[in-house]
Amino acid sequence: MTGGTHDERVAIALRFHRASPIAREPFLALDCAREEQSLERALECWLLEPGLVPHGEAGLSAVTLFLDPLSALGPGTQRLLLMLAHRLQRLDGAAPPAGPRRIMAGDRFPLARGAKAHVTCAALVDHFDKIRIELNAPGRRGVA
């Protein structure tokens, strides 16, 4: 999801979640610029100890996880996120022992732009660039 403001992207992601078959499951929007350390600890836990909910990160046990802005994540966190994304893809809809079942991502600018600038890992952009939702520029109403 690109464009708009952080709050607009979160609101759209939440609407998407609420309209899905897993709407009754927890949803968490994570501000990557402020909460990268929490996300990195949770990713390490989910990858290394799949059945364990990260200590002190109980909120990160959401079924739908919305990450915004994706470009704020450092290379190490992006690498861990890509590993988790591949693991979820292999589960093919089955519930993992812990951690999210759906990961969505947003940013102010198109994700491919971040990959071209080497800010965002190209493989991670490729993974998330499946369903595109483009919001209008800040201050304008509606979805493009």
C-alpha positions, -999 to +999 in steps of 0.1 A: +000+000+000+015+033-010+007+070-008-014+089+016-004+093+052+006+067+077-029+069+094-047+065+061-026+034+052-033+019+086-071+026+082-072+009+048-052-021+061-076-024+090-106-023+067-090-050+045-085-071+076-121-066+088-135-077+055-114-109+054-122-144+067-099-139+096-115-106+107-121-119+143-084-125+147-060-098+161-047-071+138-016-050+146-002-020+128+035-015+135+053+018+130+085+005+115+104+037+122+096+036+159+092-001+167+119-018+146+136-034+176+104-050+188+098-063+153+133-077+150+131-095+183+098-110+174+110-121+140+141-138+155+118-156+180+093-167+153+121-180+131+143-196+157+116-208+182+085-211+160+061-221+188+072-193+212+055-159+216+083-134+220+088-124+256+076-088+262+062-087+226+028-104+232+011-078+210+031-091+181+012-123+182-014-107+158-026-128+129-025-098+106+005-076+108+007-043+089+042-028+086+045+008+077+068+024+065+086-006+051+115+015+039+123+024+076+135-011+083+172-018+083+187-045+061+189-071+090+153-067+099+143-068+062+162-101+058+144-117+088+111-104+075+118-120+041+127-153+058+094-153+077+074-143+046+089-173+027+080-196+057+044-183+056+043-189+019+053-226+024+026-231+050+001-223+022-027-209+045-021-232+074-016-215+108+020-213+120+027-222+156+032-185+165+034-152+147+014-136+119-004-155+091-008-124+070+018-096+066+009-064+047+032-035+041+029+001+033+050+031+026+046+067+014+063+060-019+060+030-042+079+000-028+097-005-061+112+030-057+127+019-024+142-011-041+157+010-069+173+033-043+186+002-024+167+013+007+144-017+006+155-053-003+143-060-039+133-096-029+112-082-001+095-057-024+088-085-048+072-105-021+049-077-009+042-063-044+013-086-052-018-066-044-013-029-049-034-003-031-024+033-041-037+062-020-038+097-033-013+123-022-017+136+014-045+160+017-065+145-012-094+122-006-101+087-019-082+058-033-065+061-067 
